[in-house]
């Protein structure tokens, strides 16, 4: 019996040392920053029938403006934080494209999937009616990023990922120089996983981006305003 107790005790001590070692390793390997790829893939998007381009609208060009970042933070490149096992907070940055362009690119891909022609160049627009840019497109789409946060709390046995995004999207008629419609949308996502990676952080950012874009264009009034303007 004593041998069995000693064996059990030995296993407990070994397990405790392993857990402690994981914690020490996690602290020792704390990154200086994390970078993630925030991207919307429109290939799997389900486009509402009432928004899809038809024979009258498929050749009309739609322009997309780079979004503005209205978050109240000093460095707008920051999109989140990772809380390490030692409670250190490490900043998260975009890997390839800043958030304002990632949103614009996502909208471009969505409209391409819907069958419209989309201008290649992302333009600049401050969302004011008097500064609507001129061009061959009939409709321009821009907006604000009001909230964007991608976080992860790292644990020994599990990692808690969260992401949230709030957007204001503005549609305007380029020919008339008039704002047609404004819409607000928000999205959130969370996941628990045993492993930690920048790729999983990026997945959460991409999930909320795609969800927000698709929510905006689920509104029939949006499709109606766009198609009415294009048909003129």
N, C-alpha and C positions, 0 to 999 in steps of 0.2 A: 504493500500500500504506500509505504514511504517513497519508494521509487516512482510510483505513479504520480504522487503529489509533486515530487521534484521535477518530473518530466513536464507536468502541466505548468508549474511555476516557471520553468525554463522557457516554455513556449510563449507564456505571457510576457516575460521579459524581452524575448527576441522581437515579438510583435510590437511592444512598446518602443524599442529601439528603432525599429523600422519606421514607425509613424513619426518618431522624433527626427529621424534622418531625413524623411520626406520634407518635414517642415523646414529643417535647416537648409536642405538643398533648394527648396523653393525660395527661401530668403536670399541665398547666395546667388541664385540665377535671376534675380529680379531685373527686368528689362528697364532700359532708360526711357523707352517709349514703345508703343505698338502702332502699327499701320495696317489699315484694313481696306479692302476693295469694296466700295459701296456702288452696286450696279443693278439696274433693273433689266431683267431679261424678258422681253415681250413675247418670245416665241410661244410660251404656254398660256398667254393671256386669252381670256374669253371676251371678245368684243361684243357689246350689246348690239343687236340687230339695228336699232334705231340710230346708232352712231356710225355704222359702217358706210364707207364711201360708195356712191352709186355712179351711174354714167354721167350725171350732171356735176358731180363734185370730185371725182377721182383725179381730175387734171388741175384742180385749183391748189395753189401753193399755200401751205401754212408755215408761219414763221414762229420760232420759239426763242424766247429771251433767256439769258442767264438769270437765275433767281438771285434775289438779294437776301442777305443774311441779317435778320433783324434781332438775333439773339443778343442779350445783354452780357456779352463776354468780351474780354480784351482781344484775345486771339481767336479769330473766327475759323481758323483751320482746325481747332480742337473739336472733336465730335464725341468725346466720351472719356471714361476713366476705368481703369482696372484696379480693383482693390486686392493687393497681394495678400498672401497668408500672414505676413508680418505687419499688415495694415497699411503698408506703403501704397500710395495712390499713384499710378502711372498713367500718363496721358495717352489718348488714342487719337491718331491723325489719319486722314485719307491716304491711301497708298499711291494711287495714280491720278485721280481726278478729285478736285475739291468738291465739297457738298453742293455748292450752288450750281456747278456744271453737271454734277451727277443727276440732280433732279431734272434739269433741262434735257439732258440726254435721254433720260427715262421717258419723258413725255414725247420726245421725237420718235423713239422706238415704238411707243404705243400707237401713235398716229400712222406710222408706216404700216404697222400690223393691221390697222383699221382700213388701209387701202388709199390713204391720202399721199399727196406729194408734200414732202417736208423740206424746207430750205436747209442746205448743208450747214451753213454758217449760223452759229448761235449769236444773236445780236445782244446789245446792251439796252436796257430800258429801265427807268426808275419808277415805272407804273403810274406816272402822271399822264393825264389825258393830253396836255399840251406838248408832251415830249414823245408821243407815239412815233416811232421811227417810220420813215418812208421806205417803200420797196414794192416789189411785184406781188408779194403775198397779199391775200385778202384779210386774213386773220392772224393776229399775233397772240401768243400765250406767254405770260410771265407770272411772277409771283414772289412771295416772301417765304423764307424758312423762319418760322416763329419759335420752333423748338426742335432740337435734334440731340439725342443723347443715346450713346451706346455704352453699356456698362457690363462689368463682370466682377462678381465677388468670388475670389478663389478660395476653395476649401481643400482639406486633405483628401476627402472622398468624393466631393461633388463641387461643381462650379456653376454659379447662378448667372445666366446671361439675361440681359434685358435691353430693349431698344424702344425708343418712342420718337415720333415725328409729327409735327404740326405744320401745315402749309396753308397759305392763302394763295389762291390761284386767280389770275385776272385774265379775261379774254377781251380783246379789243378789235374793232373794225379799222383796218389801216386806211382804207379809202376815205372814210368819213371822219377819221380821227376821233372816234368815240369808244369809250369803254362799254362793252356789252354786258358783262356779268362778272361778279366776284363770288368766289366760293371758298369756304374754309373746310379743311378736312384734317383728321388726325388718325394715327395708327399706333399700335403698341404690340410688342411681341416679347415672349420670355421663354427660356429653356433651361433645364437642369441637365448637366452632362458630366460624366466622370473625367473627361479629358478637357484640357484647355488649349486653345489655339487661336491665332489671329484670324484664321479662316472662319471659325465659328462666330467670332465677333462680326466679321464681314457679312456672314449669312444673315445675322439678325438685322444689321443695317439695311441689307438688300430686301429683306422681307417687308420691313415697314415702309420702305420706299415704294415697292411694287404695290402694296396694299393701299397706300394713300393715293397713288395715281389712279388705280382702278376704281376706287371709291368716288373720286371726283367725276369720272366720266360715266358712272352708273346713273347720274342724275339726267333725266330726260330733258330738262330745261337747258342743260349745257349743249346737248346735241342739237336741240331745236334752234338755239341762238347761233351756233356755228353754221348749220346748214342754211338757215335763212340768210345769213350774211354772205355765204359763198354763192348762193343762188341769185343774188342781186346783180 
